[in-house]
Amino acid sequence: MKVRTLETLLQRCECVRELKQILSQTILSALIRDPYAASRVIKFSSHSTLVPFNYSLRIFNHLDNPNVFTWNTIMRAHLELQNSPHQALSLYKRFLAQHAKPDNYTYPILLQCCAARVSEFDGRQLHRHVVGFGFYEDVYVRNTLINLYAVCGSMESARKVFEESPVLDLVSWNTLLAGYVQAGEVEEAERVFMGMPERNTIASNSMIVLFGKEGCVDKAKRIFYEVRGRERDMVSWSAMVSCYEQNEMGEEALALFVEMRASGVNVDEVVVVSVVSACSRVLNVEMGRMVHGLTVKVGVEDYVSLKNALIHFYSSCREIVDARRIFYDGGVLLDMISWNSMISGYLRCGSIEEAEMLFYSMPEKDVVSWSAMISGYAQHECFSEALVLFQEMQLHGVRPDDTALVSVISACTHLAALDLGKWVHAYISKNKLKVNVILSTTLIDMYMKCGCVENALEVFYAMEEKGVSTWNAVILGLATNGVVEQSLNLFEDMKKSRTLPNEITFMGVLGACRHMGLVKEGRHYFSSMIHEHKIEPNIKHYGCMVDLFGRAGLLKEAEELIESMPMAPDVATWGALLGACRKHHNNEMGERVGRKLIQLQPDHDGFHVLLSNIYALKGNWGNVLEIRGIMAQHGVVKTPGCSMIEANGIVHEFLAGDKTHPQINDIEHMLDVVASKLKIEGYVPTTSEVSLDIDEEEKETALFLHSEKLAVAFGLITVAPPTPIRVMKNLRICTDCHTVIKLISKAFDRDIVVRDRHRFHHFRRGACSCMDFCYTPGHIIPAFLRLLKYLFCALKVQYSEENDILQFCGLSEDLQEVASPLAIDFTLSEKVLFLVVNGSNLTLKFVLSAR
């Protein structure tokens, strides 16, 4: 048999049986001993789909003296056809052991094997062999070396090989450029691209991809349009469409795709996935359906990545039926992303039960599956379910990601489940999980909303990088917890850190001023927001200012601000004024504002209750009954007071007058103990809080069964000191409950933290962090000062007044003797009053509490 006959027979071979016959003839004729003939047999068998690869290896292993082409062929087959680059590298060791000599094709194959395995160590060894065998000058070998180092992320070595090359071709430049693109090194990639002697479409496409990933849309666009029309291939269009989509420019991506189709350019699944994602981003259902139809027409509809994109698109557009059809038509083609996309789609559309069923029917779950379900629960306010699923996730040994942890911490925040929140924080620290800005900010928010200011500040100061949301969380949190001075100081620190405040920041700052009645400071910050920071106030900012003026007793100014607002006031703004009218007993304005609010929002229970209370304080029970009749007519039901307390990791809920708790007997006994101790402290019930036409004894009983009192009594039983008793209430804490809890903190020597609808109250030793500002009419301090001035004028003592300092000069010895024991501080409304006697001078200074 001759070699030409062998090649003819191999071309006609159609099965393994025929190959065996041909092989037998080559062995009988001794043609198999010819290296070239043997290489033809190996080339055919190793690349044929008819022949098992193991059979080719058996043939190869029986060859007496295979030439370098045969070695190269079998090594290339390992790499390209069998996806076994490690076997090719093992074969190379046999190659060297038999003292075979490589050629300029051997090392490119082996270097590609190292790149496939991302094995820089093996690659460097081969690099030395390349130099030793004299192939370092070969441009093909050098190009594969550049590619190896680029794939392994060693761009310095890749650049060195590139610069040492005596000859550089287009492949050399493209390979180096691709390395910098993969590494995301924009400046170096631009330098290589600009230095190319000839820029081809491949290079331009690489730069478009890089600029798209790095957000340099204008640069990508310039390069795209620099590529001449005929040279612009499908990859160019696809890269530019993807660039727009990645940078949230969905409309531009769709417009370019329309232009692409008009230019007659074919589409593949890659560009279609980008277009479908753009449709999801802009919620363009019509365009998305057209693209879906196009995928069927061009025959790419079975790609799983496209199916996943379509599931996401339809669920984003609330077309859950279409998403479900694609999912269930996918069959065996579906992957984990498909399942997770469908679960997310159900949750996005509010179909929680369907998402649960799909989740529990998954053949296999990854961390994304768990995170999607936990996040979905949290987003739909199923906080208890989110925590239960997180605990189940732990039992399955799945390590949570940032998404799951953020959702769990948010659920802990809403449920006041501080113990579990602290456990999650400890879990993060123990497992040394990477904490990003979002996760840290969520932890700060949780601690602040659970009244744990010190824990929140510990997280804040430990952060290396702080975003504007982080500053907002800590500023607002401190304000809500009554630490107003530190809140405002941190706002100044924020500006020094060159973090630009936004609308939410000023909500926190104005909120701080509102909580402590800092009218002067509030005016200053409101003005600086507009003139210094160029932020246009929204309705919430105006609402804060109205509430600030109202709480300080400046009711007329508050109403004037409402009337001068550039937008129509909302019910919350009018509601703030109504609450202020009740606090300061301005019944005339309160009745007028209350009537207006009931007309604006007849289904709001709070406004009806406030107006009813105003009438009740006047003893106008006829109007009280009228308001309650209006509520009944419109089906308005007063939201019941509900308080939550966590004890031993379990959250307990109490309603006003609740008798359903398993430990109600113990709670009622504790309330009796509390009542006895409060009588000793001089407690007198504030029965004006009860807007019912009943006798005083019944009012006192009703007051003592408020939900926060029940929760605190339960806390006294179950929460051992020195752990603070922490209570969350859905409504504003009433004056009587505020007084009672202050006295309990003193009588029982317990720290108690109550979060109501508006703020935190930290009770300690008979005082509250709010310094009774919310419960003391704003006119008390001015009246007190007027009284002092009147008395001292009557005694012919001169005085000077500046801001919050009032100084009396020339006290007689008798007055000095009387005033000296008053050189102490005590709390009046929102400020602490210091009386200091220095010789014949008496100084009164009002300052913010340092609490």
Sequence and secondary structure as in RCSB ss.txt:
>XXXX:A:sequence
MKVRTLETLLQRCECVRELKQILSQTILSALIRDPYAASRVIKFSSHSTLVPFNYSLRIFNHLDNPNVFTWNTIM
RAHLELQNSPHQALSLYKRFLAQHAKPDNYTYPILLQCCAARVSEFDGRQLHRHVVGFGFYEDVYVRNTLINLYA
VCGSMESARKVFEESPVLDLVSWNTLLAGYVQAGEVEEAERVFMGMPERNTIASNSMIVLFGKEGCVDKAKRIFY
EVRGRERDMVSWSAMVSCYEQNEMGEEALALFVEMRASGVNVDEVVVVSVVSACSRVLNVEMGRMVHGLTVKVGV
EDYVSLKNALIHFYSSCREIVDARRIFYDGGVLLDMISWNSMISGYLRCGSIEEAEMLFYSMPEKDVVSWSAMIS
GYAQHECFSEALVLFQEMQLHGVRPDDTALVSVISACTHLAALDLGKWVHAYISKNKLKVNVILSTTLIDMYMKC
GCVENALEVFYAMEEKGVSTWNAVILGLATNGVVEQSLNLFEDMKKSRTLPNEITFMGVLGACRHMGLVKEGRHY
FSSMIHEHKIEPNIKHYGCMVDLFGRAGLLKEAEELIESMPMAPDVATWGALLGACRKHHNNEMGERVGRKLIQL
QPDHDGFHVLLSNIYALKGNWGNVLEIRGIMAQHGVVKTPGCSMIEANGIVHEFLAGDKTHPQINDIEHMLDVVA
SKLKIEGYVPTTSEVSLDIDEEEKETALFLHSEKLAVAFGLITVAPPTPIRVMKNLRICTDCHTVIKLISKAFDR
DIVVRDRHRFHHFRRGACSCMDFCYTPGHIIPAFLRLLKYLFCALKVQYSEENDILQFCGLSEDLQEVASPLAID
FTLSEKVLFLVVNGSNLTLKFVLSAR
>XXXX:A:secstr
  HHHHHHHHHH  SHHHHHHHHHHHHHTTGGGSHHHHHHHHHHHHH TTS HHHHHHHHHT SS  HHHHHHHH
HIIIIIS  HHHHHHHHHHHHHTT    TTHHHHHHHHHHHHT HHHHHHHHHHHHHTT TT HHHHHHHHHHHH
HTT HHHHHHHHHH S   HHHHHHHHHHHHHHT HHHHHHHHHH SS  HHHHHHHHHHHHHTT HHHHHHHHH
HS GGG  HHHHHHHHHHHHHTT HHHHHHHHHHHHHTT    HHHHHHHHHHHHHHT HHHHHHHHHHHHHHT 
TT HHHHHHHHHHHHHTT HHHHHHHHHHHGGG  HHHHHHHHHHHHHTT HHHHHHHHHT SS  HHHHHHHHH
HHHHTT HHHHHHHHHHHHHTT    HHHHHHHHHHHHHHT HHHHHHHHHHHHHTT    HHHHHHHHHHHHHT
T HHHHHHHHHH SS  HHHHHHHHHHHHHTT HHHHHHHHHHHHHTT    HHHHHHHHHHHHHHT HHHHHHH
HHHHHHTS     HHHHHHHHHHHHHTT HHHHHHHHHH SS   HHHHHHHHHHHHHTT HHHHHHHHHHHHHH
 TT HHHHHHHHHHHHHTT HHHHHHHHHHHHHTT      EEEEEETTEEEEEETT   STTHHHHHHHHHHHH
HHHHHTT    GGG  SS  HHHHHHHHHT HHHHHHHHHHHHS TTS EEEEESS   HHHHHHHHHHHHHTT 
 EEEE SS EEEEETTEETTTTGGGS TTHHHHHHHHHHHHHHHTT EEEEETTEEEEE   HHHHHHHGGG SE
EEETTEEEEEEEETTEEEEEEEE   
